[in-house]
Structure formats: structure tokens, C-alpha cells
């Protein structure tokens, strides 16, 4: 084939610069509360890049209804670079998108042998507004990565089918298979790859049917395996919703609607939104325009069939679009969106390739209008770029995202629910309540919305209203274990311990792997001195591997109450080993060391606390007490003095320093501190007794 020349690299560089400039606002964007918390922010899998951590990534069945270990691994690398800094995640998204643009450019070039076609295809792919969501949304990286490997696999397959290939054919075959596997490990949508390979065979006019089928068998086997994995992950995560279609045939018209929408938006990217809800409720008939959308889609399909032999490029591009959309066209219901802009990321390659071919052909056939055609095309590209630049700002943060969705779909309850959660995270509870009420007004039959409002009322200390909302949610959906848990917490706060235990019991029966149920029930048992029962629940937490440092600390405290202090010491030590910055664990172990008379060990623990937090007053007080017991009076006085500067109104500081002065023979200083302690805490009886004793001693002397 014709190799890329210097001119080609100039065109490619221009394409990358244009793409970067129009998508540059994304680098200033934040995380969103739309899957980003589950995928990234609160996902422990991405925060461990050790060998065991990588193993966990690949062996975890699903995260947010998706099995995508390569994507999780990429986020893990991001996290290792800069922690939870959104700039790094967005920068990597941008870099990966630019790599995809390079691959699209090269694939279009080797298929068309024209750099102009490659440029048009790649620049449209790079800056099209329908692709903004994929680049702007960190959680959509799976679409970028699966497309990257998908396109890479097609390039390798192209060379596999070339008669004058540089390397042995089996090199390309194995390479293509491995890259396809990476695509599958990025997103299950890649299962249609073998069908696209057949499409390439058609484009290159390969005719040995038996050979074509045999060489696809390994790819088809992988597709079958990952199709099962993808469906299982979706079902496990609850993403496969029963949309209650009137009939199977009606569900097909949902697919036709999706195809027509994506076709039209490839030319006129209107009504852009991160979320497009179904325009009807469960159980209702689908709108008439869903049926009508079948007419143009079927007409285009029939036209492609008619032209299949004479216009291979046209048939290839349109069929590529149709095939690559099959997994996400919503004939099988995944999720709650009828269409999603990001679903066009790979499929639009087929349409943009046709546009590239068409543009070059038009320019060559209409030589007299060459400059005019180019100027108009440049103007259209500029319009697309400006739309992309502005639309990228919609993804700046959670609020801009959902306000935009509300603007496009003012009757969509989900947008109000998500912005409610965002307002809660900002501690703007009054605003959160307004959005929560609006969401319920729009969809009063949703149990999740009452739970959501219940949480708002809870954080606003409106416990009675919160309990009422949680109860409403439970009545509507008796298996909603989170509502039981939250209501139980409120009963616990109100000292209605029996009711709290009943709710935690219910949440655990419904979901035996619910750590919050065990944790909160253990707290009630501890509060009511039922320490053996508390211990059983904490052991369940530990078996669930739930926040082990915290669980071990809680078990240690319970063991202390049961008098099993040696076992408690082991748990405190394990908690510190797992989290060397766990101040509360040092504090409890230090106090236990004091009880056991191991003052040096206790002193070391309180020293560790002060290294982590130089303003921790209790650590200074305890350190002073230990030093006083070790007769290291000067150091003890320094500790009490430091604590007094940090907390001048803490009566215990004056009491303990007064005792130190008394031991040191400084009666006046001791009495002064005792007097200050009594002024701050008049009801503190120990200081009154010690002061009276000291006064008696002074009188006798």
C-alpha cells in the first residue's frame, strides 16, 4: 500500500491540534456525581496498584454493572500519579482520545489511500459534538479505550489480509486477537468485532467463505464468552431494567428510533444532553414517531443492500455504523436512557469515512466550485468545533451537568435527584430539599426519591420527617434495605433501641452482605451493654472485609468492655498496621498500655499521635500523665503547658498540672491551677477534694 508521506503527517498534526483546542475546556473539569464516585472516587480497586491490587481488578465481577478491568487499571495508574486530582484523569482521557484520532486517521488513510479522506474522517471524529461526552466524562473512558483497541485491531487485520504483508500472517492474526481481547476487557460492547472483520473481508473482496469463517472462530469464541460476562455483569448490577414494552415488536421500534436519532445528529448535532430519558413511562405505548422512524432507517438499509456490489465504500460505512450500534441500540434494555451521545463514538467512524470520501469526490468532480466547497466545509467544521468547545463546559462540574439536563428535560426526575445529592455534598440543604421535593412531584411513585428526601431531612436534623420519608420508601418497596438502615440510625439517635435493632435486623435479612446493617446494630448493642452480640456483628463486618482498620478498632473497644484486653491490644495493633495514620487506634492502644502499666509503650503511641497531629490536646494530656508517673516532671510540665496553650478552657489540664505542681512542691502554682479548674468546671468533684487536702497540708505547715 501507499505509505504515509511528510504531507500526511502535517495533515495529521493539524487534526490533533484542532481536536485538542476545541476540547481543551475539559482539562479544567471536575469529577461528576454520575458514576464517577462508584467508578473512581470511592472505588478501592483503583487505589491499589500492587500485584494483588491488579489481580483484584481483574477478578472483581462487576463495578457499576460493567466488567472493564483495563479501564480500572488505567484509572489506577491515574490515581498513582496524582491521587484523586481530576486534571490527571481528564488529561489521560484527552491523550487517549488523541491516540484514537491518530488510529482513525491511519485506518481511513489505508482504506482510501487518500490523506484528504483521512483528515476529514479524523477531524470529524475528533471534534464532533456527539463525542464530547466520551472525552468529558471520566467514567466514559471505557468507550475511548475499547474503541482504541477496536480500531487498532482493525488496522492489524487489514495488514493480515494484505498479500504483500511485511511480517508472517500469523503475527498479525495473533496481534489482532490480543488487541481484540484488550478491547473486550475495556467494554463488552466490543463483542461485535468479528462482524466488522467480515465487513472488512467484504470491502477487500475476499471470497474464500470457508477460510473467512474458520479464521474468525477464535474471535467468535471470545465474543461468546464476553457476551455472557457482559450480560451477567449488567444483570448483577441491576442495569437491565424491564421497560415493560407493549410487545417485542415495539422494542424493535425503540431501536429504529435510536438509529434515526444518531444518523440525524451526525449531520445536525442538536439537543445535546448527557442524559436522554425515555419519553414515556413504564407500561405506556411508545410514541408514534418511534414507529415512523423505522421508515427512513429501513429505506437506508434497503438502499445499502441494493448498492452492496456497486458502491462498496458506501455499503461498508453505513453497515459499520449499523453493526457497531447493535449492542447499545436499546432493543435489549440496558439502563434508563433511550439514547446516549457516547454510544456514537465508534459507530460514527463509518459515517465520517463516507463523508470524507464524498467530500474528496465532490471537490474533484466540481473543480470550478472547489474553493467554495472548501470554504463552506471549513465553516461547517468551525461551527462543529465551537459547539464542541461550548458543550465541553457543560461537564465542568455536577451542577452544570444536571442543570443542563433539566434545561433540556425539565420533567426528568432523575436530574433533580442527582442535583439534590450534589447540593447535599455542598451542605446546601435548603436547596437540596427544593430539588428533592420537585423530583417527588414529577415522579411520586418512586421509592428512591422518598429515600433521597429522607436523607436531606436527616442531615437537616428534621428526624421525624426523615423517618416518615424512609417509612414511605419502605412501604413502597419493602426490600429497600438502605431505607431500613437509615431509619434504624434515626431510631438509635432517638434512643428507641428496640426499633433500631428491628430495622437493622430487616436490612441484614434483605442483604446479608450489607456492612452498614452490622455496623450500626453493633453500635446499638454496645450502647445497651450487649457486648457479646456486638462482638458477633463486628466479626461479621471483618468477614466482609469492611473498612478493616475501623472494624478492628471497634472490636478492640468491645473486647475491652468484655475484659479481654490482651485480645483488644492485638486488634488495636492490627488496625495501626493497616493504617499507620489511625490516630484513634493509637489513642485506644495507648490508654490500654497505661492500664497495663506499660508506660513507655503508651508514651510511644501518644508521641505517634502528636507526629500526625501536633494539635491533639488529649495526647498531650496523656503524655503528661505518663511522664509524671515516670517522674519525668520537667517533660510532663512541658506537655501540660502545650495542651494549655491549645485548649485554655480544658479543666483537666489545670487539674493534672496542679497535681504535678503539688508533687513538685510548688503549692502556690498547684492551688492556682486547682482554682482555675474549679472556675471552668464547678461541678468537678476530684479537684475540690485535692484542693481541700492541699489547703489542710498548708495549714498544718
Secondary structure, 3 states (H helix, E strand, C coil): CCCCCHHHHHHHHHHHHHHHHHHHHHHHCCCCCCCHHHHHHCCHHHHCCCHHHHHHHHHCCCECCECCHHHHHHHHHHHHHHCCCHHHHHHHHHHHHHHHHHHHHHHHHHHHCCHHHHHHHHHHHHHCHHHHHHHHCHHHHHHHHHHHHHHHHHHHHHHHHCCCCCCCHHHHHHHHHHHHHHHHCCCHHHHHHHHHHHHHHHHCCCCCHHHHHHHHHHHHHHHHHHHHHHHHHHHHHCCCCCCCCCCHHHHHHHHHHHHHHHHHHHHCCCCCCCCEECCCCCCCCCCHHHHHHHHHHHHHHHHHHHCCCCCHHHHHHHHHHHHHHHHHCCCCCCCCEEECHHHHHHHHHHHHHHHHHHHHHHHHHCHHHHHHHHHHHHHHHHHHHHHHHHHHHHHCCHHHHHHHHHHHCCCCHHHHHHHHHHHHHCCCHHHHHHHHHHHHHHCCCCHHHHHHHHHHHHHCCCHHHHHHHHHHHHHHCCCCHHHHHHHHHHHHHCCCHHHHHHHHHHHHHHCCCCHHHHHHHHHHHHHCCCHHHHHHHHHHHHHCCCCHHHHHHHHHHHHHHCCCHHHHHHHHHHHHHHCCCCHHHHHHHHHHHHHCCCHHHHHHHHHHHHHHCCCCHHHHHHHHHHHHHCCCHHHHHHHHHHHHHHCCCCHHHHHHHHHHHHHHCCHHHHHHHHHHHHHHCCCCHHHHHHHHHHHHHHHHC
